[in-house]
Amino acid sequence: MAKKFQAHVDGSGSGDPNLLVVAGYIAPAEVWLDFSAKWQEQLDHARMPYFKMSDMSHRMEVAAWFCRLIEESKITAAISCAIRTDQLKKALDEYKYPVEIIGLDKIKNPYYFGFKAITDIVAQHQGQLGIDEPVDFVFDDQSESEDVRDIWNLIKLSSAPEYRKNMGDEPVHKSDINIKPLQAADLWAWWVRKWCRENIPDWCGKLPFVWGAKRDIRRMRGHARRGERLSLSYYLTAHKKVSDSL
């Protein structure tokens, strides 16, 4: 029986000219239901309306407590994509766009590239995580959410055919104030961005939380850098196909 895997993903660093991280966790839907109930219990115990890692910089013992719940839950994997936005912007500005390409403002927004990158990464490598069915994505609400929904067909078209079958239903965007797995994604995205910003070597292997890690949750990470010409070319080609169909 299919497990109906869901990836809950949040972004960290929106507006940062140098680094954007899109990251979160994957688990079956029934695991997320149990997880959400337990997360809410901890919020109630801590008298917190919701969890936001950026508010925990001086309350690391509380952050550690919530991180332990993530480790204790039957979460399948942690995923992340770090986007060096300064390098990506340079590559996008230097690219010779075909005259028929439209919507360059969307193409040049790092969030769209991150959205595409993390869905592609999972579709291409989910077999390494023991997942053999499509994964549905739930993203935290962003100002770009409505536009991202409009270009989902573009994103699927710009993925290689052999991986497209692994991509689930159209992603949805919800508020992390209400959705507990998105609060867990917020914690993970915040730490991934911190480690990347500080150039921590092999952070993905070492997991250098200040409180230490007790469970080795399987992890998958990707990068979007200046040199990703092939990916960009494929992305633009698909953009033209979708534009032609409008």
Secondary structure as UniProt FT lines:
FT   STRAND          5..12
FT   TURN            14..15
FT   STRAND          20..28
FT   HELIX           29..46
FT   HELIX           53..55
FT   TURN            57..58
FT   HELIX           60..72
FT   STRAND          77..83
FT   HELIX           85..94
FT   TURN            99..100
FT   HELIX           104..107
FT   HELIX           110..125
FT   HELIX           126..129
FT   STRAND          135..140
FT   TURN            143..144
FT   HELIX           145..150
FT   HELIX           152..157
FT   HELIX           161..164
FT   TURN            165..166
FT   STRAND          172..174
FT   TURN            176..178
FT   HELIX           180..197
FT   TURN            198..199
FT   TURN            201..202
FT   HELIX           203..206
FT   TURN            210..211
FT   STRAND          219..224
FT   TURN            226..227
FT   HELIX           229..245
//
